[in-house]
Amino acid sequence: MDFDLTEEQREIKRVARELLAARSPLSRVREAAETGAYDQALWREIVGLGWGGIAVSQAWGGQGLGGIELVVVLEELGFACAAAPLLSTAAAAAAIDACGSDAQRERWLPGLVAGDLRAGVGPAALALDGHGADVAVVLDGEGAVLVAAPESEPLETIDPARRFAALARSSVAGGEPLGAGAADLIRMSIAAEVVGLCQRALEMTVAYVGERRQFGVPVGSFQAVAHRCAEMLLQTESARSAAYHAAWAAGAEPTRLGEASALAAAAAATAAREVPASAIQAHGGIGFTWEADVHWLYKRGEVDRALLGGAGAHHARLARAAAARLAGGSP
């Protein structure tokens, strides 16, 4: 069995990597953090490539691809740590397309895919791009609610390169429930971004410890440093495997998406904290200075971890699913 990406998926990944490397280097992330504004030119290019609707059916203006392609693009978004509303738009559009009603699809999807409407995603207390959003997919326990033009207050977080908001509970209470699987698709999408930022943190760290010398040798040759890098690789690959498994389940075995998404969220929530934190420690004193770049990955990872809700709740969900199977019930 071939678990590799198809030629088309590899091409999507290549284009995303090259575009974001050229248009959104970490210097542009720094600029977005300092100005408090997204790069609109970058966003127009992303919209032109159709990434916001990559997992949306062609009937609503999307590319008609699937969860794997969505994860491929969002992994590259995380690798670049780009300051653009792609995660919120692509994840919300995918959830509405897969789990919404025909009326909800007709109302929201064409505008989201075209970049004419803005979407927010996440829990009510921490909604990515929620302030001023035309529509928000709000995570509420294990389900999700679709909220039109939610009332919100801007929220400052540790990641100043992106916009966040606290949504009014009254707005969420008046929202429309989305079908089963919507929250799982949102968490799968966030997990994909985490994979990319962890990969970037790993690569930056390996490059740094290979160049930085102490006592006349690269610090990467020290056993403690090598072990830390190996642990970063293990956590990154664990998060990657779980995220792609969830993406596969979304298209091939939707009944398994809930458990697969919980696994992806748990692995990503752990990696989001441990991998960037290890990168900062391996960089030594410069790791968390404003002039360095690795701290952007740490900040993005911490907020993504909060969007996911931490690992504990997802471990509990996995335990309930396993217990249900052992008892002869359904997960």
Secondary structure as UniProt FT lines:
FT   HELIX           7..23
FT   HELIX           26..35
FT   HELIX           40..48
FT   TURN            49..50
FT   HELIX           51..53
FT   TURN            54..55
FT   HELIX           58..60
FT   HELIX           67..80
FT   HELIX           86..99
FT   HELIX           102..114
FT   STRAND          119..123
FT   TURN            124..125
FT   STRAND          127..128
FT   TURN            131..132
FT   STRAND          135..140
FT   TURN            141..142
FT   STRAND          143..148
FT   STRAND          152..155
FT   TURN            160..161
FT   STRAND          164..167
FT   HELIX           169..173
FT   STRAND          176..177
FT   TURN            180..181
FT   HELIX           182..211
FT   STRAND          213..214
FT   TURN            215..216
FT   STRAND          217..218
FT   HELIX           219..221
FT   HELIX           223..252
FT   HELIX           254..256
FT   HELIX           257..283
FT   HELIX           284..286
FT   TURN            287..288
FT   TURN            290..291
FT   HELIX           294..308
FT   HELIX           312..326
FT   TURN            327..328
//
